[in-house]
Amino acid sequence: MRPQVAGQLVREYLYAYVAVSPSDGRMSSLVLPWVDTQLMSLFLAHTAAQFAPEHCVLFLDGAGWHKAHQLSLPSNMRLLPLPPYSPELNPAEHVWDYVRENDMRNRIFDDLDEVMDSVSTSLHRLHQQPETLRSMIAFPWILEAAA
């Protein structure tokens, strides 16, 4: 028999922004209330400061806030688009798989604050375990391109 798990349908949202470094397993993350060009610019500045003085290359999907003309791009950062419909190429997608599998599945949350706490705790755990993170995201094609 298949186990039964309680379900819940609620239309509230929060958004986690993540950038990961395949070479050493470091990451930058922010959990924010929405997505737009202004908050994406904030995240890019946060990531650039966290990885200074390194030059960062971020692979991004085609979301509008990833390529808006008003996006403020730090001087030590370059954005590269991924091919359309190819989330498997984005290392950050594996972070979301980890968060869902380890901290979100089969749980019912009382409110959005509990969801935020769970996501933040999961991201913090990954931040403290760079080798675990690196094992999920160090795609050979990225490491070869960076060499």
CORVENHU-V852472 format. One record per backbone hydrogen bond with DSSP energy under -0.5 kcal/mol. CO is the residue of the C=O (numbers start at 1). NH is the residue of the N-H. E is the energy in kcal/mol with one decimal. If there is no record, write none. Layout:
co:CO nh:NH e:E
co:CO nh:NH e:E
//
This chain:
co:8 nh:10 e:-0.5
co:10 nh:12 e:-0.8
co:15 nh:17 e:-0.5
co:15 nh:32 e:-3.5
co:17 nh:30 e:-1.9
co:19 nh:28 e:-2.7
co:20 nh:22 e:-0.7
co:21 nh:24 e:-0.7
co:21 nh:25 e:-2.7
co:26 nh:21 e:-2.8
co:28 nh:19 e:-2.5
co:30 nh:17 e:-3.3
co:30 nh:32 e:-0.6
co:32 nh:15 e:-3.0
co:36 nh:40 e:-2.2
co:37 nh:41 e:-2.4
co:38 nh:42 e:-1.9
co:39 nh:43 e:-2.4
co:40 nh:44 e:-2.6
co:41 nh:45 e:-2.2
co:42 nh:46 e:-2.4
co:43 nh:47 e:-2.8
co:44 nh:48 e:-2.8
co:45 nh:49 e:-2.2
co:46 nh:50 e:-2.0
co:47 nh:51 e:-2.1
co:49 nh:52 e:-0.7
co:51 nh:54 e:-2.1
co:54 nh:56 e:-0.5
co:56 nh:58 e:-0.5
co:56 nh:78 e:-2.6
co:58 nh:80 e:-3.2
co:60 nh:82 e:-2.9
co:63 nh:66 e:-1.6
co:63 nh:67 e:-0.6
co:64 nh:67 e:-1.0
co:68 nh:71 e:-1.5
co:71 nh:73 e:-0.8
co:72 nh:74 e:-0.6
co:74 nh:77 e:-1.4
co:76 nh:56 e:-3.5
co:78 nh:58 e:-2.8
co:80 nh:60 e:-2.4
co:83 nh:86 e:-0.7
co:86 nh:89 e:-1.9
co:87 nh:90 e:-1.5
co:89 nh:91 e:-0.7
co:90 nh:93 e:-1.5
co:90 nh:94 e:-0.5
co:91 nh:94 e:-1.3
co:91 nh:95 e:-0.6
co:92 nh:95 e:-0.9
co:92 nh:96 e:-1.4
co:93 nh:97 e:-1.7
co:94 nh:98 e:-1.9
co:95 nh:99 e:-2.6
co:96 nh:100 e:-2.7
co:97 nh:101 e:-2.7
co:98 nh:102 e:-2.7
co:99 nh:103 e:-2.2
co:99 nh:104 e:-0.8
co:100 nh:104 e:-0.9
co:100 nh:105 e:-1.8
co:104 nh:107 e:-1.0
co:111 nh:114 e:-0.6
co:111 nh:115 e:-1.3
co:112 nh:116 e:-2.7
co:113 nh:117 e:-2.5
co:114 nh:118 e:-2.3
co:115 nh:119 e:-2.7
co:116 nh:120 e:-2.8
co:117 nh:121 e:-2.6
co:118 nh:122 e:-2.3
co:119 nh:123 e:-2.6
co:120 nh:124 e:-2.5
co:121 nh:125 e:-2.4
co:122 nh:126 e:-2.2
co:123 nh:127 e:-2.5
co:124 nh:128 e:-1.7
co:125 nh:129 e:-0.5
co:126 nh:129 e:-1.2
co:129 nh:133 e:-2.2
co:130 nh:134 e:-3.0
co:131 nh:135 e:-2.1
co:132 nh:136 e:-0.9
co:133 nh:136 e:-0.9
co:133 nh:137 e:-1.3
co:134 nh:138 e:-2.2
co:137 nh:139 e:-2.5
co:139 nh:142 e:-0.8
co:139 nh:143 e:-2.2
co:140 nh:144 e:-2.6
co:141 nh:145 e:-1.4
co:142 nh:146 e:-2.1
co:143 nh:147 e:-1.1
//
